[in-house]
């Protein structure tokens, strides 16, 4: 490791040592023990200390368990969503966590795997007063850092936040407006890696959408002010102090288990626009669906999307429940085989935990990165890996401290409920075709 990642003076305040990082790496060799010594969250029976439950003002309740791994950091498990009108919680995710933050520098001098090679998990930060407005900060018991005892870090915030309009609709008659302001449950932690600090945020909306984001902040590493022309940006006075450009390729690992079953199905949708038919007024758009039955390294294209479909659960209309991947802005990095694709679907293997520099030994599944695991195996228990890239070309405004730059994606419910889960009572009978006055667009 270079001074960029471990040479920061205030790193000592974390109480870390190279021995501590070794403890983390060793723990990851055995996934069952790669976590704090606290009791693992295995389902609804997880203790109150490791349970998150929040009923939002709209009536939606999110429930989940959490634990902390020595490399991946925060892990959320057995995530359920219960909107108004549903008698029981609906399982959305069995497990969700970061799977890597890969940081290659433009000059080719160095690259990092921040989770499995630079002490991400050991860098959990105590939150200062005011960092969790309106919420509570949970204490995380960190594994023994080589000093003979665990550390307690006030490092996990759970709070709620308004997001603006959940919907708005003018009534057909009269002046009535149907509108509601949306509310979210936020769960987040801050991990320091060298000069950078990563905010790992999970945002659970009252309409069932889940947003996953990583925000990079902290400081630009002073040891990187040596970029040559075309590989950096001057942030000092005049043409000097060229901060080296680099990428942040963030991976997430999602094991859905919709409705409590691992037998999810994967579908890919592609739409193609063609010229108007003879005598027609407008172009035509045809959408085709492809069942993804074997492991896949997927590439995003215009009008392409994927969804995970429940193998067991249906909504009240009899439609299979599913979650759709909604990509965020990304800059795909072509420098490594595992960063060349936007999404991967692999068959579940316990040892496959990190998208690159995977620590456990996966035996016959050759290779230590997710692209090597896509080998045509039939999907019976699919795991999704999502890759979102950001090319960081520094600017004057990045000092000091560096504003947060976010990257991430969402998964949105598709047919999880029979109607908008926030539908007002007056409109509850308007399911399917509804006779309405007027006309026009919409």
Long-range contacts (C-beta under 8 A, 24 or more apart in sequence): 1-112, 1-117, 1-118, 2-110, 2-223, 3-221, 3-223, 4-110, 4-194, 4-195, 4-221, 4-223, 4-224, 5-112, 5-114, 5-118, 5-119, 5-193, 5-194, 6-118, 6-119, 6-194, 7-194, 7-223, 8-194, 8-195, 11-192, 11-194, 14-122, 14-123, 14-125, 14-192, 15-145, 15-147, 15-151, 16-119, 16-122, 16-123, 16-145, 17-145, 17-146, 19-145, 19-146, 20-119, 20-122, 20-145, 20-146, 21-119, 21-122, 23-70, 23-143, 23-144, 23-145, 23-146, 24-70, 24-71, 24-119, 24-121, 24-122, 24-143, 25-71, 25-116, 25-359, 27-69, 27-70, 27-71, 27-143, 28-69, 28-70, 28-71, 28-116, 28-353, 28-354, 28-359, 28-360, 29-359, 29-360, 29-361, 30-360, 31-350, 31-351, 31-353, 31-360, 34-69, 34-70, 34-71, 34-72, 34-353, 35-67, 35-68, 35-69, 35-70, 35-75, 35-143, 36-67, 36-68, 36-70, 36-140, 36-141, 36-142, 36-143, 36-150, 37-141, 37-143, 37-144, 37-150, 38-67, 38-68, 38-141, 40-67, 41-65, 41-66, 41-67, 41-77, 41-78, 42-77, 42-78, 43-77, 43-78, 44-78, 46-77, 46-78, 49-138, 52-158, 52-185, 52-187, 54-158, 54-160, 54-185, 54-204, 56-160, 56-183, 56-184, 56-185, 56-206, 57-183, 58-84, 58-166, 58-180, 58-182, 58-183, 58-206, 58-422, 59-83, 59-84, 59-206, 60-84, 60-183, 60-206, 60-207, 60-208, 60-421, 60-422, 61-89, 62-185, 62-204, 63-89, 64-93, 64-187, 66-138, 66-156, 66-187, 68-121, 68-124, 68-140, 68-141, 68-142, 69-97, 69-121, 70-121, 70-122, 70-143, 71-115, 71-116, 71-120, 71-121, 71-354, 71-359, 72-97, 72-98, 72-99, 72-115, 72-120, 72-121, 72-353, 72-354, 73-97, 73-98, 73-115, 73-120, 73-121, 73-124, 73-189, 73-191, 73-200, 74-98, 74-156, 74-187, 74-189, 74-200, 76-187, 76-202, 79-204, 79-210, 81-204, 81-208, 81-413, 81-416, 83-206, 83-207, 83-208, 83-417, 83-421, 83-422, 84-421, 84-422, 85-417, 85-421, 86-417, 86-421, 90-259, 90-313, 90-321, 90-416, 91-257, 91-258, 91-259, 91-260, 92-208, 92-210, 92-256, 92-258, 92-323, 93-210, 93-254, 93-255, 93-256, 93-257, 94-255, 94-256, 94-257, 94-262, 95-253, 95-254, 95-255, 95-257, 96-202, 96-212, 96-252, 96-253, 96-254, 96-255, 97-252, 97-253, 98-200, 98-214, 98-250, 98-251, 98-252, 98-253, 99-251, 99-252, 99-253, 99-353, 99-354, 99-355, 99-370, 99-385, 100-249, 100-250, 100-251, 100-354, 100-355, 100-356, 100-357, 101-193, 101-198, 101-214, 101-248, 101-249, 101-250, 101-251, 102-247, 102-248, 102-249, 102-250, 102-251, 102-333, 102-336, 102-338, 102-339, 102-355, 102-356, 103-246, 103-247, 103-248, 103-249, 104-246, 104-247, 104-249, 104-333, 104-335, 104-336, 105-224, 105-244, 105-245, 105-246, 106-227, 106-231, 106-232, 106-244, 106-245, 106-246, 106-247, 107-227, 107-228, 107-231, 107-232, 107-244, 109-244, 112-193, 113-354, 113-356, 113-357, 114-193, 114-198, 115-354, 116-354, 116-356, 116-357, 116-358, 116-359, 117-357, 118-193, 118-194, 119-193, 120-191, 120-193, 120-198, 121-191, 123-191, 123-192, 123-193, 124-153, 124-155, 124-189, 124-190, 124-191, 125-153, 125-155, 125-189, 125-190, 125-191, 125-192, 125-197, 126-153, 126-154, 126-155, 127-154, 127-155, 127-157, 127-190, 131-157, 131-190, 132-157, 132-158, 132-159, 133-159, 134-159, 134-160, 134-161, 135-159, 135-160, 135-186, 140-189, 155-189, 155-190, 156-187, 156-188, 156-189, 157-186, 157-187, 157-188, 157-189, 158-185, 158-186, 158-187, 159-185, 159-186, 160-184, 160-185, 160-186, 161-186, 161-203, 163-205, 166-206, 166-207, 166-422, 167-420, 167-422, 172-436, 172-437, 172-438, 173-437, 178-424, 178-426, 178-427, 180-422, 180-424, 182-206, 182-207, 182-422, 184-211, 192-218, 194-221, 195-219, 195-220, 195-221, 195-222, 196-221, 199-404, 201-408, 206-421, 206-422, 207-413, 207-420, 207-421, 207-422, 208-412, 208-413, 208-416, 208-417, 208-421, 209-410, 209-411, 209-412, 209-413, 210-323, 210-410, 210-411, 211-408, 211-409, 211-410, 212-252, 212-386, 212-408, 212-409, 212-410, 212-411, 213-328, 213-406, 213-407, 213-408, 214-248, 214-250, 214-406, 214-407, 214-408, 215-404, 215-405, 215-406, 216-248, 216-390, 216-392, 216-402, 216-404, 216-405, 216-407, 217-401, 217-402, 217-403, 217-404, 217-405, 218-401, 218-402, 219-399, 219-400, 219-401, 219-402, 220-394, 220-398, 220-399, 220-402, 232-393, 232-394, 233-393, 233-394, 233-395, 235-394, 235-395, 235-396, 235-398, 235-399, 243-394, 243-398, 245-391, 245-392, 245-393, 245-394, 246-391, 246-392, 247-331, 247-333, 247-335, 247-389, 247-390, 247-391, 247-392, 248-389, 248-390, 248-392, 248-407, 249-333, 249-339, 249-387, 249-388, 249-389, 249-390, 250-387, 250-388, 250-389, 250-390, 250-407, 250-408, 251-354, 251-355, 251-356, 251-370, 251-385, 251-386, 251-387, 252-385, 252-386, 252-409, 253-353, 253-354, 253-355, 253-383, 253-384, 253-385, 254-383, 254-384, 254-385, 254-386, 254-411, 255-348, 255-383, 255-384, 256-308, 256-323, 256-382, 256-384, 258-308, 258-309, 258-310, 258-311, 258-312, 258-313, 258-321, 258-322, 258-323, 259-310, 259-311, 259-312, 259-313, 259-321, 260-312, 261-310, 261-311, 261-312, 261-313, 262-348, 262-380, 262-381, 263-311, 263-312, 263-380, 263-381, 264-308, 264-309, 264-310, 264-311, 264-381, 264-382, 265-291, 265-292, 265-308, 265-309, 265-310, 265-311, 265-379, 265-382, 266-291, 266-292, 266-293, 266-296, 266-306, 266-307, 266-308, 266-309, 266-345, 266-379, 266-382, 267-291, 267-292, 267-306, 267-307, 267-309, 267-322, 268-292, 268-296, 268-298, 268-304, 268-305, 268-306, 269-304, 269-305, 269-306, 269-307, 270-301, 270-303, 270-304, 271-303, 271-304, 272-303, 273-303, 292-345, 292-379, 293-378, 293-379, 294-376, 294-377, 294-378, 294-379, 295-344, 295-345, 295-346, 295-347, 295-373, 295-374, 295-375, 295-376, 295-377, 295-379, 296-343, 296-344, 296-345, 296-374, 297-340, 297-341, 297-343, 297-344, 297-371, 297-374, 298-341, 298-342, 298-343, 298-344, 298-345, 299-341, 299-342, 300-327, 300-330, 300-342, 300-343, 306-343, 307-414, 308-382, 308-384, 308-411, 315-415, 315-416, 315-417, 315-418, 316-417, 316-418, 317-415, 317-418, 317-431, 319-415, 319-418, 320-415, 321-413, 321-415, 321-416, 322-413, 322-414, 322-415, 322-416, 323-411, 323-412, 323-413, 323-414, 323-416, 324-411, 324-412, 324-413, 324-414, 325-384, 325-386, 325-409, 325-410, 325-411, 326-409, 326-410, 326-411, 326-412, 327-388, 327-409, 328-388, 328-407, 328-408, 328-409, 328-410, 329-407, 330-387, 330-388, 330-389, 330-390, 330-407, 331-389, 331-390, 331-391, 332-387, 332-389, 333-389, 333-391, 336-369, 337-369, 337-371, 337-372, 338-369, 338-370, 338-371, 338-372, 338-387, 339-387, 339-389, 340-371, 341-371, 341-387, 342-386, 342-387, 343-384, 343-385, 343-386, 343-387, 344-370, 344-371, 344-373, 344-374, 344-384, 344-385, 344-387, 345-379, 345-382, 345-383, 345-384, 345-385, 346-370, 346-373, 346-374, 346-377, 346-382, 346-383, 346-385, 347-377, 347-378, 347-379, 347-380, 347-381, 347-382, 347-383, 348-381, 348-382, 348-383, 349-373, 352-383, 355-385, 355-387
